[in-house]
Amino acid sequence: MTKRSRSEKLSLLSSWKQSGKSLRAFCLEQSLCYSTLLRYRKELLPSTEDDKGFVPVEVLPGFSTPTLEIEFPSGIKVRIPETLPPSSLLPLLQTLQSIC
């Protein structure tokens, strides 16, 4: 295979971006080597925060409640919120054990 020119590499990267597909999906569709296009992207496109693969996440209060997770021998898992009154826990577990 002949070596691609800079303009050919940029053209491939432009086609990929315009496709709206992931780089991997684009490569599969076009019968291109994924690692080669990764290299082209690293060499020719300016690095942005989007390239990092992570985005900041803010956990809002009230959306995450600590839970107790119980897995029965049958494989059934039950997640009990921390807010369940302790007086309700024993009857709940006895009922679950009888049916699981």
C-alpha positions in Angstrom: 0.0 0.0 0.0 1.2 3.5 -0.8 1.7 6.1 1.9 -1.1 8.6 2.2 -0.4 12.2 1.8 -1.3 14.8 4.5 -4.2 16.0 2.4 -5.5 12.4 2.0 -5.3 11.8 5.7 -7.1 15.1 6.4 -9.8 14.1 3.9 -10.4 10.8 5.6 -10.6 12.5 9.0 -13.0 15.1 7.6 -15.2 12.3 6.1 -15.2 10.6 9.5 -16.3 13.7 11.3 -19.0 14.5 8.8 -20.4 10.9 9.1 -21.3 11.5 12.7 -20.2 8.0 13.5 -17.7 6.7 16.0 -14.2 6.3 14.6 -14.5 2.6 15.0 -17.8 2.4 13.2 -16.5 4.6 10.4 -13.4 2.4 10.0 -15.4 -0.8 9.8 -17.8 0.7 7.2 -14.9 2.0 5.1 -12.6 -1.0 5.6 -10.0 1.1 7.2 -7.6 0.2 10.0 -8.8 1.7 13.2 -5.4 2.2 14.7 -4.2 4.0 11.5 -7.0 6.6 11.8 -6.3 7.0 15.5 -2.7 7.8 14.6 -3.8 10.3 11.9 -6.2 12.0 14.3 -3.5 12.3 16.9 -1.0 13.6 14.4 -3.2 16.0 12.5 -6.1 17.2 14.6 -5.6 19.6 17.5 -6.2 17.9 20.9 -9.4 19.1 22.6 -11.0 18.3 26.0 -13.4 16.1 24.0 -10.6 13.8 23.2 -10.1 12.9 26.9 -13.1 10.6 27.0 -14.4 12.0 30.3 -16.7 14.8 31.1 -17.2 16.4 34.5 -20.1 15.0 36.5 -21.8 16.7 39.4 -23.6 14.4 41.9 -26.7 16.2 43.2 -27.8 15.6 46.7 -30.8 13.4 47.0 -30.1 11.4 43.8 -27.7 8.9 45.4 -28.9 7.0 48.5 -26.7 4.5 50.3 -28.2 1.1 50.1 -27.8 -2.3 51.6 -27.5 -5.0 48.9 -28.4 -8.6 49.7 -27.9 -11.5 47.3 -29.8 -14.7 48.0 -28.4 -18.2 47.1 -30.9 -18.2 44.2 -29.0 -15.2 42.7 -31.7 -12.7 43.3 -30.4 -9.4 44.5 -32.3 -7.0 46.7 -31.3 -3.4 47.3 -32.7 -1.8 50.4 -32.4 2.0 50.9 -30.7 3.3 54.0 -33.9 5.1 54.8 -35.9 1.9 55.5 -36.8 1.9 59.2 -34.9 -0.8 61.1 -38.1 -2.2 62.5 -39.2 -3.1 58.9 -35.9 -4.8 58.0 -36.4 -8.2 59.8 -40.0 -8.8 58.5 -38.8 -7.8 55.0 -35.9 -10.2 55.1 -38.0 -13.1 56.4 -40.6 -12.6 53.7 -37.9 -12.4 51.0 -36.1 -15.5 52.3 -39.3 -17.5 52.1 -39.9 -16.6 48.5 -36.3 -16.5 47.2 
